[in-house]
Amino acid sequence: MTTQRTELGSIRPPGSRLLHTIDRLASRPVLAMAIVAGDGLWVVYSLIVGFPTRLETIFQTLVAALTLAMVFVIQHTQAREQLATQRKLDEILRALPHASNALIALEEASDDELGTVHRTHRELRQQAVEPELG
C-alpha cells in the first residue's frame, strides 16, 4: 500500500484513506440500485422458501452490521471534511484585511459570546437587506 502525501507534507493514515474510499464507493447511485435489487431478490427468495427464520436472522444481522459500519464511515468522512472546510474559512478570514480575526476562534467561544456575534451579524444582515430610510 502506498502512502499518500498532501501538499503540506503530512501522510494521511491508511485507515482514513480506506474510510474515504468506502464513502466514495457507497455514495454511487449504481451501488444503491444494486442494493435495492439485492434486497428485492432476497424478499422474493424468502417468499418462495417461506421466510425461514435462519435466513431472516442472517439478513437482519448483515443489515445491522452494515448500518453500524456506515455510521462510522460517514462520521469520519464528515468530521474530516468539516475540519478541512473550517481551516479554509479561517485562512480566508485571516487574509481579508477588514475581517475580524476574532472570528477564527469562534468555535472555542462561550455560548454568550457566540450569541453576541450572532446578534451583531444578524443586525448587519438586516441593515444590508433594508435600505436606509431618508
Backbone bond lengths (Angstrom), bond angles and torsions (degrees), N, CA, C in turn:
res aa  C-N    CA-C-N  psi(-1)  N-CA   C-N-CA  omega(-1)  CA-C   N-CA-C  phi
1 M - - - 1.449 - - 1.520 108.46 -
2 T 1.324 116.22 130.75 1.453 119.83 -178.34 1.519 109.85 -86.93
3 T 1.319 114.51 154.01 1.462 118.59 177.48 1.517 108.61 -90.56
4 Q 1.298 115.97 151.64 1.450 121.79 -177.42 1.522 108.66 -115.60
5 R 1.331 115.69 116.97 1.461 120.54 179.34 1.515 109.50 -100.02
6 T 1.320 114.98 141.15 1.454 119.78 174.31 1.516 108.11 -93.76
7 E 1.314 116.17 175.64 1.451 120.87 179.13 1.526 111.69 -63.01
8 L 1.339 116.13 -26.54 1.459 120.31 -179.22 1.519 111.69 -79.26
9 G 1.338 117.92 -7.56 1.452 121.12 175.21 1.510 115.56 95.05
10 S 1.316 119.49 -5.59 1.457 120.42 -178.88 1.524 109.77 -85.42
11 I 1.316 115.14 156.11 1.453 120.88 179.16 1.518 108.47 -100.46
12 R 1.314 115.79 127.94 1.469 120.85 179.10 1.515 108.77 -79.96
13 P 1.329 118.04 130.83 1.465 120.90 -177.10 1.536 111.95 -61.47
14 P 1.332 116.87 144.11 1.467 120.49 -179.43 1.525 112.83 -58.42
15 G 1.331 117.93 -36.02 1.456 120.64 179.18 1.517 111.53 -62.45
16 S 1.325 116.73 -40.16 1.454 121.20 178.57 1.523 110.53 -65.56
17 R 1.325 116.83 -42.95 1.465 120.37 178.09 1.526 111.07 -62.61
18 L 1.348 116.79 -39.83 1.458 121.02 179.10 1.530 110.67 -63.27
19 L 1.342 116.61 -45.43 1.464 120.25 179.70 1.531 111.59 -63.06
20 H 1.324 117.12 -38.01 1.461 120.01 178.33 1.524 111.04 -69.41
21 T 1.324 117.65 -35.12 1.465 121.26 176.55 1.526 110.13 -65.31
22 I 1.325 116.78 -44.82 1.466 120.58 177.21 1.519 110.11 -60.59
23 D 1.331 117.18 -42.74 1.464 121.44 179.31 1.523 111.00 -61.22
24 R 1.337 116.75 -45.18 1.470 120.31 179.15 1.527 111.56 -62.18
25 L 1.329 116.27 -43.75 1.463 120.10 -179.84 1.523 111.67 -67.29
26 A 1.334 116.70 -41.21 1.462 121.09 -177.28 1.522 112.10 -69.56
27 S 1.315 118.22 -20.50 1.461 120.19 -177.28 1.524 112.83 -89.50
28 R 1.309 117.84 2.21 1.466 120.76 179.42 1.523 110.51 -80.79
29 P 1.333 116.78 137.71 1.471 120.76 -179.70 1.530 113.15 -60.20
30 V 1.329 117.82 -34.10 1.462 120.95 -179.47 1.529 110.46 -60.56
31 L 1.332 117.04 -40.12 1.461 120.00 179.30 1.528 110.55 -66.31
32 A 1.317 117.08 -41.80 1.467 120.24 178.53 1.525 110.43 -61.24
33 M 1.311 117.21 -42.73 1.463 120.84 179.34 1.528 110.57 -66.01
34 A 1.327 117.04 -38.31 1.468 120.72 178.53 1.529 110.90 -65.11
35 I 1.326 116.76 -39.13 1.471 120.16 179.36 1.524 110.40 -67.91
36 V 1.320 117.22 -42.16 1.464 120.12 177.89 1.531 109.76 -62.93
37 A 1.325 117.31 -42.43 1.464 120.63 178.01 1.530 110.95 -63.61
38 G 1.328 116.36 -42.80 1.467 120.48 177.32 1.519 111.97 -61.89
39 D 1.334 116.18 -41.55 1.470 119.91 176.66 1.522 110.85 -61.91
40 G 1.325 116.01 -42.62 1.461 120.30 178.59 1.525 111.66 -61.52
41 L 1.334 116.40 -43.92 1.464 120.41 177.29 1.528 111.05 -62.33
42 W 1.330 116.32 -39.91 1.472 120.61 178.99 1.531 110.40 -61.28
43 V 1.326 116.16 -43.77 1.465 120.47 179.81 1.530 110.55 -64.75
44 V 1.326 117.06 -45.06 1.463 120.42 179.25 1.525 110.35 -61.59
45 Y 1.336 116.56 -45.53 1.469 120.25 178.76 1.531 110.29 -61.17
46 S 1.332 116.06 -43.36 1.466 119.89 179.57 1.526 111.15 -62.93
47 L 1.334 117.36 -37.86 1.464 121.09 176.07 1.536 110.98 -61.83
48 I 1.311 115.34 -42.53 1.472 120.65 -177.48 1.523 110.95 -65.50
49 V 1.338 117.20 -43.81 1.471 120.50 -176.30 1.529 112.70 -94.03
50 G 1.331 118.04 3.58 1.460 120.56 173.25 1.514 116.03 84.99
51 F 1.295 118.76 31.73 1.470 123.86 177.39 1.533 112.53 48.55
52 P 1.333 117.09 63.74 1.465 118.60 178.58 1.533 110.79 -63.50
53 T 1.304 115.62 138.77 1.461 122.14 -176.16 1.525 111.89 -57.81
54 R 1.305 116.87 -42.20 1.476 120.36 -177.49 1.532 110.98 -62.62
55 L 1.345 117.21 -43.87 1.465 119.80 179.02 1.521 111.51 -65.05
56 E 1.314 117.04 -39.59 1.459 120.16 179.55 1.533 111.17 -66.73
57 T 1.322 116.26 -37.61 1.470 120.30 177.02 1.525 110.37 -64.06
58 I 1.323 117.01 -42.61 1.468 121.03 177.99 1.524 109.98 -61.59
59 F 1.336 116.03 -45.83 1.459 121.06 -179.79 1.528 110.92 -59.81
60 Q 1.315 117.11 -48.27 1.465 121.17 -179.36 1.530 111.69 -62.71
61 T 1.321 116.65 -39.19 1.465 120.76 179.00 1.520 110.95 -65.56
62 L 1.338 116.30 -43.66 1.467 119.95 178.64 1.526 111.50 -62.90
63 V 1.313 116.51 -43.38 1.466 120.33 179.94 1.533 110.48 -63.26
64 A 1.324 116.95 -44.04 1.470 120.26 -179.97 1.530 111.06 -63.90
65 A 1.323 116.77 -42.91 1.471 120.50 -179.53 1.522 111.24 -65.74
66 L 1.324 117.40 -44.16 1.464 120.14 179.02 1.524 111.47 -65.76
67 T 1.315 116.96 -38.82 1.463 120.42 178.49 1.524 110.74 -62.39
68 L 1.315 116.65 -45.97 1.463 120.39 179.34 1.530 111.16 -62.97
69 A 1.316 116.47 -43.58 1.467 119.93 179.20 1.529 110.88 -62.14
70 M 1.327 117.04 -42.53 1.459 119.75 -178.81 1.523 112.18 -68.43
71 V 1.320 117.60 -29.57 1.472 119.85 174.90 1.526 109.67 -59.91
72 F 1.326 116.91 -44.07 1.465 119.99 179.60 1.522 111.66 -68.97
73 V 1.327 117.36 -38.45 1.468 120.70 177.82 1.522 109.66 -61.51
74 I 1.319 116.61 -49.71 1.470 120.87 -178.56 1.518 110.86 -63.64
75 Q 1.330 117.71 -43.32 1.463 121.21 179.89 1.529 110.81 -60.12
76 H 1.328 116.83 -45.18 1.459 120.33 -179.18 1.525 111.16 -63.41
77 T 1.335 117.02 -49.85 1.458 119.17 -175.85 1.521 111.92 -67.05
78 Q 1.333 118.13 -38.86 1.465 119.58 178.67 1.520 111.80 -68.21
79 A 1.310 117.36 -40.55 1.466 119.99 179.52 1.524 110.62 -63.38
80 R 1.312 116.64 -42.42 1.467 120.78 -179.56 1.529 110.91 -66.41
81 E 1.337 116.68 -44.09 1.459 120.09 179.73 1.530 111.08 -66.92
82 Q 1.332 116.94 -37.76 1.463 120.59 178.08 1.534 110.56 -64.51
83 L 1.313 116.66 -41.34 1.464 120.90 178.63 1.528 110.67 -63.65
84 A 1.325 116.87 -43.94 1.464 120.64 178.88 1.530 110.63 -64.21
85 T 1.312 117.28 -42.76 1.464 120.95 178.75 1.523 110.76 -62.74
86 Q 1.325 116.50 -41.45 1.465 119.94 179.38 1.523 110.92 -62.61
87 R 1.333 117.31 -41.18 1.461 119.62 179.23 1.525 111.14 -65.94
88 K 1.322 117.69 -36.01 1.467 120.82 177.49 1.529 110.21 -65.15
89 L 1.335 116.78 -42.99 1.463 120.26 178.10 1.528 110.84 -64.21
90 D 1.334 116.18 -39.01 1.467 119.67 176.87 1.524 110.89 -60.41
91 E 1.317 115.98 -41.00 1.467 120.22 -179.85 1.526 110.58 -65.71
92 I 1.315 117.57 -38.79 1.465 120.87 177.12 1.527 109.88 -64.00
93 L 1.333 117.23 -45.06 1.470 120.05 178.08 1.525 111.19 -60.72
94 R 1.311 116.08 -42.40 1.467 120.18 -178.82 1.525 111.01 -64.42
95 A 1.333 117.46 -34.01 1.457 121.47 -175.34 1.526 113.56 -81.58
96 L 1.323 117.47 -25.31 1.463 119.65 -178.25 1.528 110.23 -75.94
97 P 1.322 117.52 130.41 1.465 119.96 -174.26 1.529 114.68 -65.80
98 H 1.326 119.01 -34.09 1.456 120.55 -176.42 1.523 113.54 -101.88
99 A 1.319 117.48 6.31 1.466 120.83 -179.78 1.521 109.63 -79.65
100 S 1.308 115.58 150.54 1.456 120.89 178.64 1.532 109.36 -84.88
101 N 1.318 116.42 116.18 1.465 120.09 178.37 1.522 112.20 -66.92
102 A 1.319 117.61 -15.06 1.467 120.72 177.80 1.528 110.60 -64.71
103 L 1.326 117.05 -24.60 1.460 120.48 179.65 1.525 112.19 -68.49
104 I 1.312 117.49 -22.23 1.462 120.86 -179.77 1.526 110.62 -61.39
105 A 1.320 117.10 -36.75 1.460 121.43 -177.51 1.526 112.58 -95.25
106 L 1.310 117.67 19.60 1.460 121.31 -174.89 1.528 112.68 -63.10
107 E 1.334 118.02 -28.04 1.474 119.94 178.87 1.523 111.49 -61.06
108 E 1.324 116.38 -28.08 1.465 121.24 -177.16 1.527 112.61 -92.34
109 A 1.322 117.90 -1.93 1.466 121.89 -176.41 1.523 110.52 -72.47
110 S 1.329 114.60 156.64 1.467 119.93 175.50 1.521 109.27 -72.64
111 D 1.313 116.49 167.77 1.461 120.52 178.73 1.525 111.41 -62.12
112 D 1.331 116.53 -36.08 1.466 120.21 178.43 1.525 111.16 -65.21
113 E 1.334 116.53 -45.48 1.468 120.33 178.74 1.530 110.82 -62.90
114 L 1.320 116.46 -41.76 1.458 121.26 178.76 1.530 110.34 -62.67
115 G 1.335 116.75 -41.55 1.461 121.14 177.64 1.523 112.09 -63.60
116 T 1.334 116.59 -39.96 1.469 120.97 179.23 1.524 110.49 -63.71
117 V 1.316 116.45 -46.10 1.468 120.26 178.63 1.529 109.99 -62.62
118 H 1.313 116.79 -40.75 1.470 120.79 179.20 1.529 110.72 -60.88
119 R 1.324 116.40 -46.63 1.468 119.94 179.94 1.527 111.04 -62.70
120 T 1.339 116.49 -42.74 1.462 120.95 179.75 1.525 110.68 -60.33
121 H 1.323 116.10 -46.58 1.462 119.03 -179.31 1.528 112.05 -70.60
122 R 1.322 117.30 -31.41 1.464 120.11 175.98 1.529 109.37 -64.59
123 E 1.345 117.12 -41.14 1.466 120.61 178.11 1.528 110.92 -65.32
124 L 1.333 116.89 -41.18 1.473 120.14 178.07 1.529 110.58 -64.05
125 R 1.308 116.30 -39.70 1.464 121.34 178.49 1.529 109.93 -64.12
126 Q 1.332 116.03 -42.59 1.464 121.76 179.90 1.524 109.96 -63.25
127 Q 1.338 117.50 -42.03 1.456 121.34 178.99 1.529 111.06 -64.02
128 A 1.311 116.99 -35.55 1.458 120.30 179.83 1.520 111.49 -71.88
129 V 1.318 117.11 -30.96 1.464 121.14 -178.59 1.515 111.96 -79.63
130 E 1.330 116.26 -42.20 1.472 121.00 -178.03 1.527 109.78 -95.01
131 P 1.322 116.59 116.89 1.480 117.62 177.26 1.534 109.47 -66.62
132 E 1.303 114.03 144.50 1.474 118.67 -178.00 1.527 109.96 -66.68
133 L 1.314 115.41 138.64 1.460 121.28 178.04 1.535 109.31 -80.02
134 G 1.292 114.79 138.94 1.455 115.78 172.66 1.421 112.16 121.17
